[in-house]
Amino acid sequence: MPDLWLPGAERFPLSDPAPTDTQYAPRAIWHITWDKNASADKPVDLVPFNRLVQYFTGGGKSAAPHLLWDPFTGRTAQFYPASSRAKSVVDAPGGTRTNRTGRVCLQIETLFFPHCRVVGKTYATVRDTPAKGLDKILAWTRSWGVPDAWPMGSPSWKADRSQSTWETKGGHYGHSHVPENQHNDPGPMPNWPGTTPKPKPVPPLFPGRTAFGAGKSNESVLLLGQQLVRRGYGRHYRMGPSRQWGEADRLNVADFQRAQGWIGPDADGYPGPETWRRLFS
């Protein structure tokens, strides 16, 4: 059985553990403590770790997570075993019990607020921090079956909540993803295997104007037609795009060019470098 307590974490067990709803897939929820308000112009020193430990074992028990993590030192404190629910998300009546959703529902509070200052340096997001100890936390979440993926996408400062995704997919969630909640933390998080954004595809090089026109048949004509269809400019095709240039290709290109605000010779239906660039951007 995986470890109920993160190896190496300081233990501060609270006296009211409770079971999770194990019919749901395992997950982890990420937060930031956001205990100060700062700005790029007015950074504020990071709050001491021990002060947050005192809070979660005292007056803040009703909002205690599983883990408190300091990404600058790697220090961690744990308040509930993995098999228990924690209390860092709102659990409104009805729907899923958001504090309990999952075979495990591991809640991690990162000691952080935007534009905190540590040893004279200011950090805008958790992604900017050294993220010390993150590898150990991820090894622990994986041991409980939590996939590395973000089912609702890597967190930003914008809320993106889906009840159906929450109920059906395991993985990592930001507080900004949890149904019934209003907080939009943790903001951008470090990338880890399985969550690194895919590189944007490189658009194909423009093959030159001579690739298009009456009698032309080549892969560039087909590629052009396929992209026109993807962008919603394929209404003149009867059978779909092909390698053979035809009047339907010209009319579809002209539709796209007019959509750019071009008129006259600039919307003649024959692709030039700028038409190609915009079509594939």
N, C-alpha and C positions, 0 to 999 in steps of 0.2 A: 504493500500500500504506500502511496506517496506520503511525504512528510506533512503532517497537519500544521507544523510550524516551519516557517522559512529557515533553513539552516543558517546560523549566524546572526539571526535577528534577535534583538533584545525583547524579552517577553514581558508583557504587562497584561495578563489575561483578565478580561472583564467577567463579571459573575453571571451574565445573562445570555449565554450562547443559545442559539435556536437553529433548527434544521432548515435546509434549503428545499426548494421544489425541484426534485431531482429528475422529473420527467423532461426538463429542458436541457439543452446542450450547455456544456461548461463555458464560462466566460470570465473576463476580468474587466473591471470598470476603473478608468483612470481619472483622477482629480488633481487639482492643485489647491493648496491650503488658502491661497489668496487672502492672507491675513493683514495685508497692508495695501494701500492704493498708492502707486507711484507712477512716474511718467519718464520719458526719455530726458526731459529737461530737469526733472526732480526725482532722481533715483533714491531709493530707501534701502538701508541695510537689511539683509535677510534676517528674519526672526530666528532666534536660537532654537535648535532642535528640541532641547529639553523643555522649553516653554510649550511646545505643541504636545509633547508627551504628557505634561501636566494637564493640559486642556482636555485631551481625549480620555484621560483617566479620572478627570474631575468634572468640571461644569459642562464639558463637551461630550460626555458619554453618549448622549442621545444621537450624536452624529459620528460616532467612532467608526473608522474603517478597519479592514484587516491589517493593512500595513501603513506605516508612515515611512516615507523614503526621502533621504537627503541626496539629491543627485550630485552634490558637490563633494561629499565625503564618502558616499556609499553606505552610510549608516542607516539601519532600518530598525523599526520597533513594530511589534505585532500585538494586537489586542484581542483578536478572535482566531480560533483555529480555522483551517480551510473548510472544514465541514459545516461551519456555522454561517448564518447570515451576518452581515455587518449592517451599519446604519447610515452610510454616507450619501444615500440617495433617498428622495422622497418616495414613500410607498403609499399612494393614494388608494382609497377604497375602490374595488372593481378592477378589472383587467388582471394582468399578471402582477404578482407581488415582486416589485422591481428589486427589492433588497434580497430576494430569495431565488430569483430566476436562474436555474441551472443546477447541474450536478454539483458544481461549485460556482459561486458568484463572488469572485475575489475583488475586493475594493482596495485601491491603492491611492493614498493621498501623497502627492509629491510636495515636499517642502519648497514652495515656490510662489512668487507673484510676479507679474510682468514688471520689468525694469527694476528688479531687485539688484542690490549691490553686494558683491562678495569679494573681499580682499581688493577693493578698489575698482573692480570691473563690474559693468552693468550687463544684465542678461534680459533680453526681451521675451524669450520663449524657452520652454523646457528643452527644445531642440538645440538651443545654443549652449546648454550646460555641458559639463564633462560626462554626465549620465553615469557616474561611477556606481557600480553595483547593479546596473540594469540587467546585465547578463545573468546574474544569479536569480533575480526575480523572474526573468523569462524562463530560465531552466525550471523553476518551481511551477510556474503556470503551465508549462508544457507537460510537466509530470502529472498534472491533474487533467490533462486532455484538452487544454485550451489551445485552439489553433492560433497560429501567429497572425492571421489576417485581421483587418478591420472591416467587418461586414458592412458598415455604413460609410466606409472611407476613412482615411487618416484624418484625425481631428483638425479643425481650424477654429477660429473664434466664432464661427457661425453654427447655429443649431441645425441639426438634421436628424429628425426622429421618425422612425417607422415602427409601428407596433408589430407588423407582420414579420419584419426582419428580426426584431428583438426576440420574438417568440420562436423563430425557426432556425436561427443561425448562431452557432457558438463563435467565440473569438474575442477580440479586444474592442471595447467600446469606450468612448469618452463620456463624461457626464453629459455633454451636449447631445449625445445620442439616445439617452435613456428616456423612454416614455414617461409621462406624468411629471417630468422634471423641467425646470426652467433655467438652470445654470448652463453656461456655454463654455465651461472649462473642459479640458485642460489647455486648449490651444495647441499649436503644432508640437508634435512629439518626435523624439528621435526615431529614425528608421531602423528597422531590424529585419532579419531574413524573413521574406514572405510579405513584407509591408513596404519595401522600397518602391517608390513610384516608377512605373514603366517609362522608359524614355519615349519622347514624342517621335513618331515616325518621321523620317527624313523625306520630304517631297521629292518626287522624281525630277530629274533635270529636264528642262525644256528641250525637245529634240530638234527644234528649228522649224521655221515656217514651211519649209519644203516638204515636211512630213504630212501635210494636210492639203486637201483640195481634190478636185476631180481626178479620178483614176488612181488615187493613192490607196494602198493596202499595206498595213503594217501594225505592229503591236502598239505603237503610240496612238493610233486612231482608236483601237479597242480600249486602251487605258483611259483616253479622254472620254469616251462614251460611258464607260463604267463610272467614272468620277462624276460626270454630269448627272447620272441617275442617282448616285448617292447624295448629291447636293440638292436634288429635287428639280432638275432641269432636263428631264428625259421624256417630256410629254409627246414629242414628235416621233419617237420610235414606235414602230408597230410590232417589231419582233425583238427589240432590244438591240444594244450596241454590238458592232462586229468590227473586224479588221478593215473592212471596206468603207472608205469615206463615202458618205451620201448626203443628200439634201437634208435629211433628218438631223445629221450631225451639225450641219451649218446652222439650221434653225434653232437647235438647242443651245449651241454656243452663243448665238445672237441673243437669246432670251437671258442667258447668264450675263452677257455684257451689258444689256440694257438695265439689268438689276443693279449694276454697279453705277448707274447714272450716266452711262456713255450713250452717245447718239451718233448718227451719221457713219462715217468710215470707221469710227472706233467700235461700232456694233455691227460689223459686217458678217459676223459668224465665223471668221477665220481666226484661230487662236494665235496670239503673239505672246511674248514673254510675260507681260503683265497679266493677261487673261489666265495663262497657265499658273502663274504664281498665286493669284487669288483663288483660283479654282481648287488648288491643292493645299492651300494654307489651312 
